Amino acid sequence: MENLTPLLLIIIATSVLYVWTFRFHNVLKEFEQFGLSDLTRNLIGASKISLATLLIVSVWHTSLVLIPSIIMGLLMIAAQYFHFKIGNPFVKHLPSLILLTLCAATAYLSI
């Protein structure tokens, strides 16, 4: 069980970093569909990248796991809300739903 938390942290962090760097064109399209401004997109992106970095660091400094996991989970709840708001099919909801589940698991395991 003690090896599960670092694995989950790395999965969450690398997924977020991958999407916000290599798949940024999809991020641009989604935020346009959501009707959110460029400033909002940039703030969310900076927040997610910072949180992903904290999650990677928390592999070695376990006291950092709880807060970044909770905040990242809240951002994933917001992503779910916006996918529901514009009526996306379930397949579009799945990545943020999986990350939400992983964030909840890491937060629970860190307590």
C-alpha positions in Angstrom: 0.0 0.0 0.0 2.9 2.4 0.7 4.1 2.0 -2.9 0.6 2.9 -4.2 0.6 6.5 -3.2 3.8 7.5 -5.1 2.6 5.7 -8.1 -0.7 7.6 -8.1 1.1 10.9 -7.5 3.3 10.3 -10.6 0.3 9.2 -12.7 -1.6 12.3 -11.8 1.3 14.7 -12.2 2.5 13.3 -15.6 -1.1 13.2 -17.0 -1.6 16.9 -16.1 1.8 17.9 -17.4 1.3 16.0 -20.6 -2.1 17.6 -21.3 -1.0 21.1 -20.5 2.2 20.9 -22.6 1.9 18.4 -25.4 -1.9 18.5 -25.9 -2.3 22.2 -25.3 -4.2 22.6 -28.6 -7.0 20.5 -27.0 -7.0 22.7 -24.0 -7.4 25.8 -26.2 -10.4 24.2 -27.9 -12.0 23.0 -24.7 -11.7 26.4 -22.9 -13.2 28.1 -26.0 -16.1 25.6 -25.9 -16.5 26.3 -22.2 -16.7 30.1 -22.9 -13.8 30.9 -20.5 -11.3 33.6 -21.1 -7.7 33.3 -21.9 -6.8 34.7 -18.5 -8.8 32.0 -16.8 -7.2 29.3 -19.0 -3.8 30.6 -18.1 -4.5 30.8 -14.4 -5.9 27.2 -14.4 -2.9 26.0 -16.4 -0.4 27.6 -14.1 -2.2 26.2 -11.1 -2.4 22.7 -12.5 1.3 22.7 -13.5 2.3 24.0 -10.1 0.2 21.4 -8.3 1.6 18.7 -10.6 5.1 19.8 -9.6 4.1 19.7 -5.9 2.7 16.2 -6.4 5.9 15.0 -7.8 7.9 16.6 -5.0 5.5 15.0 -2.5 6.8 11.6 -3.5 9.9 12.4 -1.4 8.2 14.9 1.0 5.0 13.1 2.0 3.8 16.0 4.1 2.9 17.8 0.9 0.5 15.2 -0.5 -2.8 16.2 1.1 -3.3 19.9 0.0 -2.2 19.6 -3.7 -4.3 16.4 -4.0 -7.4 18.1 -2.7 -6.9 21.3 -4.8 -6.2 19.2 -7.9 -9.4 17.2 -7.1 -11.4 20.5 -6.9 -10.1 21.5 -10.3 -11.2 18.2 -11.6 -14.7 18.7 -10.1 -14.8 22.1 -11.9 -13.8 20.3 -15.2 -16.6 17.9 -14.7 -19.0 20.8 -14.2 -18.0 22.5 -17.4 -18.2 19.2 -19.4 -21.8 18.8 -18.1 -22.6 22.4 -18.7 -21.8 22.2 -22.5 -23.3 18.7 -22.8 -20.1 16.7 -23.7 -20.5 13.0 -24.1 -19.3 10.8 -21.2 -16.0 10.0 -23.1 -15.0 13.6 -22.7 -15.8 13.5 -18.9 -13.7 10.4 -18.4 -10.1 11.8 -18.1 -11.0 14.4 -15.4 -13.2 11.8 -13.7 -10.3 9.4 -13.5 -8.0 12.1 -12.2 -10.6 13.1 -9.7 -10.8 9.5 -8.4 -6.9 9.3 -8.2 -6.7 12.6 -6.4 -9.3 11.5 -3.9 -7.5 8.2 -3.4 -4.1 10.0 -2.8 -5.8 12.4 -0.4 -7.4 9.5 1.5 -4.2 7.5 1.7 -2.2 10.5 3.0 -4.5 10.9 6.0 
